[in-house]
Amino acid sequence: MRIVDIPVDQIYVTAGLKKEFDETRVEPLAEDILENGLQKPIYVRQGKGRYVLQSGLHRLEAIKLLGSKTIEGHIVQAQKR
């Protein structure tokens, strides 16, 4: 699996992931990313002309806080049920 730069404005966050959001984690994470870089890419899948976040909500929000326009991520295949 390769890492690609994904535009943050093209990433959709599902309601289920939004429920897990803890705002108090974002600023410390942003500071860590600023000092050490993004250590773990996010995971997204492609869907309807956008990317759908699968994992990495706090990293995404930290990158947005830092003003970055892109984030490193893995594109995964949607699992069929």
Sequence and secondary structure as in RCSB ss.txt:
>XXXX:A:sequence
MRIVDIPVDQIYVTAGLKKEFDETRVEPLAEDILENGLQKPIYVRQGKGRYVLQSGLHRLEAIKLLGSKTIEGHI
VQAQKR
>XXXX:A:secstr
  EEEEEGGGEE  HHHHHT  GGGHHHHHHHHHHH   S EEEEEETTEEEEEE HHHHHHHHHTT SEEEEEE
E     
